[in-house]
Amino acid sequence: MGQDKKTVKKANIISMSKATKQKIAEVTDEINGKNLFTDKIELAKKTLQNLKSLPI
């Protein structure tokens, strides 16, 4: 009775060639782990560095 049911989500599948899939995989491997928005991250760090508590 106490079994968890997994939710199945329908995804729209786009058909593509193996070469296209390989290119996408290479690009995602290259991007993975990199900060793509370094300028915005640095601005946020600079803006928040002296903030001790957030006004809520």
C-alpha positions in Angstrom: 0.0 0.0 0.0 2.7 2.5 0.9 4.4 2.5 -2.5 5.3 5.8 -4.1 3.9 6.4 -7.5 6.2 8.0 -10.0 4.8 10.9 -12.0 5.2 10.5 -15.7 5.6 13.7 -17.6 4.9 13.8 -21.3 7.7 15.4 -23.3 7.6 16.7 -26.8 10.2 14.7 -28.7 12.0 16.4 -31.5 13.4 14.0 -34.1 17.0 14.8 -35.1 19.9 13.0 -36.7 22.6 11.3 -34.7 25.1 14.0 -35.9 22.9 16.7 -34.5 22.5 14.9 -31.2 26.3 14.5 -31.0 26.8 18.2 -31.6 24.3 19.2 -29.0 25.9 16.7 -26.5 29.4 18.3 -27.2 28.0 21.8 -26.7 26.3 20.9 -23.4 29.4 19.2 -22.1 31.4 22.3 -22.9 28.9 24.6 -21.2 28.3 22.4 -18.2 29.8 23.8 -15.0 30.7 27.2 -16.5 29.2 30.4 -15.3 27.6 32.0 -18.3 26.7 35.2 -16.6 29.9 36.1 -14.8 29.3 39.8 -15.1 25.9 39.6 -13.4 27.3 37.2 -10.7 30.1 39.7 -9.9 27.6 42.6 -9.8 25.4 40.7 -7.4 28.4 39.8 -5.1 29.5 43.4 -5.1 26.0 44.6 -4.4 25.4 42.1 -1.6 28.9 42.0 0.1 28.1 44.6 2.8 24.5 43.5 3.4 24.1 41.9 6.8 20.4 41.0 6.7 17.7 41.2 4.1 14.8 43.5 4.8 11.7 41.3 4.9 
